[in-house]
Amino acid sequence: MAQAGDESVIALLERWKAGHRECLDELIPLVYGELRRIADRYMRMERPGHVLQAAALINEAYLRLVDQGPVDCENRAQFLAAVARIMREILVDYARELHAGKRGGGARLLPLDMALALSTARPAALLALDDALNELESFDPRQAQTVELRYFRGMSVEETAEVLGVHPNTVIRDWSLAKVWLKREISANPGHAH
């Protein structure tokens, strides 16, 4: 499923991996629409009034990419999957910080309107999902990747199969097994988040 500009994206990824840091600045505008859809999807799963908005989530992901350097991606789909994972990590970091604040650690005074918005947060659910996904990844990395691509990235079975280099039936099987395992894991450990 090649998209317009795939050759440009692949060339920029190769140059970025070869040490040309400026290529990231050329790459982001080529995939910005897709990054925006990923960020919008993540933000729809967050509580209303989240401190971050979709554009800010993209900016945070860009800054992490700048800090960490090139990711090992061969094409557009793999790059977008890597950025989607970074976005998830950012939201989990925010949830952990909020969760720690609720326990008194790192408490800071907030304006009343922001405190009210944060009081409706549901960071524990995101933390539980992240913990369960990390556990799943420890014994079945492909199933964890399938969840990230299908659920967080919103990819179709065929797109997920292409990124993972497997048959679509494998994606369907992994997706079904992972959903059952995650549901059971989260239900068995509702306070699993640390």
N, C-alpha and C positions, 0 to 999 in steps of 0.2 A: 504494500500500500504506500507507494512513494508519493510524496507531496511535493508541490512546487517549492523549489529552493532546497531540496534535500541535498543536492550536490554541494551547494554553498555551505550548508550546515556541516556536512561531513568534512569538507575541506577546512572549515574553521575549527572544528573539534580536533582534527589532526595537528593543525598549527598551534592550537592552544596547548595540546599535550607536549608538543615539541618545545615549549617554553615561551611562546609568544603571548604574553598575558593580555595584550590589547585585543586579541581575537575574541575574548569573552564579551567585550563591549560591542563588537560587531555581531556576535551571535545572538545576544538577548533580543534585539529588535526583530530578528528573523522569526523568533518563536514566541514573541510577547503575547500574541493572541491566545496561544495555547497555554502559556503560563497563567494568563489571566483567568482562563476557564478552570484550570486546576485550583488556583487560589480561591476563586469564587465558590467552587465545590467544597473546599475545606471550610471556608467561612460560613457556608450554609449549615454546616454540621456543628458550628460553635454556638455558644449562647448569644442571645441578642445583646448588642452593646459591647461586644468584645473590643478590647483596647486596639487590636490590630484590624485593619481593613485589608481587602485583597491586594491593593497596590503596595501597601506597607509590607505585607507578607512576601511579595515578589522582591521588594527592595532588600528585605532581611536575607532572603535566600541568595540574592546576588552578592551581598556582602560576605556571606559564608563561603560562597564559591571563590571570591577573591582571596579570602583568608586561607582556605584549605588548598587552593590550587586546582589543577585539572582533575576531572573525574574520568574514570576509565569507561568511555562510551564510544561506540562505533558509529552510531547514527542518531537521528533526531529522536526517535522513540526512546532509546536508551537514555539520552540526555534528559528528556522530559521526565522519565521515570526517576532518574537520580535527583532532579530538582524537586519532584513531588515528595520524595523521601526527606529531603532537606526541609521542605515546608512542614511536613509532619513533625520533624524533630524540633523545629522552632515552636510550633504550637504546644508540643509536649513540654518544652522548656518553660514556656509561659505558664502552663498549667501546674508544673512542679513548683515554680516560684510562688504562684498563688496559693497552692496547697500548703507550702511551707509557711507562708504568711498567716494562714488560718490557724496553724498550730503555734503561732507566736514567733517563729523563726524569721528573722529579717523583716520584722514588722516596720511599717513606715506609715506616716500620716498621709491620707489621701483627701482630696477635695470631696465633699459630701456627694456630689453627683457621680463621681467616679466610684466611690465606695459603694453606692447603691447599685450601680451597674455590675460591679464585681461580686456583690453579694448574691446575685442570681446565677453565678457561674456554676458549671458542672465539670470542673476539672478532674474530679475523681474518675468519671467515666472514661475520659480520654486517657488518663494515666493507666487505668486498668486495661484498656485496649492496647496501649503501647507496651505494657509489661507482658501481656499475653502474646502479642505479635513477636516481641523479642524472644520469648520462650519458644514459640513455634519456629522461629528462625534458627534457633540453636539445634533443632533436630530435623527440620525440613525447610531449608532455605527457599526452595522453589515454591512451596505452598505459601510462605510468608510473602514472597515477591508477587505471587498471584493475587493475594489479598490487596497488597499495595497498589498494584496496577488496576485491578478491577474496581475496588471500592474507593480508594483515595484518588486515583487518576481517572477513573471512569472509563477505562478502556473496554472495548468489546472483547469477546472470547478470541476472535481472530487476531485482533491487534495484540492482545496479551501473548498469544501463541507466537506471533512474529518476534516480539521483543525477547521472549524466553527461549526461542528456537525449539519449540516443541509442537506437537500436533494439537489442534484445538480440543480433541477429546481429552487430552491430558490436562488441559486448562480446566475443562468442565469438571473432571474428577477432582483435581486439586482444590478448586474453588469450593466444591461441595464438602469435601473432607475438612478443609480449613474452617469453613463457616461453622460446622458442627463442633469441631474441636474448640474454636474460640468461644462459642456460646457456652459450652460446658465449662471451660476454664474460667471465664469471667463470672458465671453463675456460682461456681464453687468457691471463688475467691473474690467476693464483692469488695472487700477492703484491700485488695491486692496492691493497690497503688501505694508507693512509699513517698 
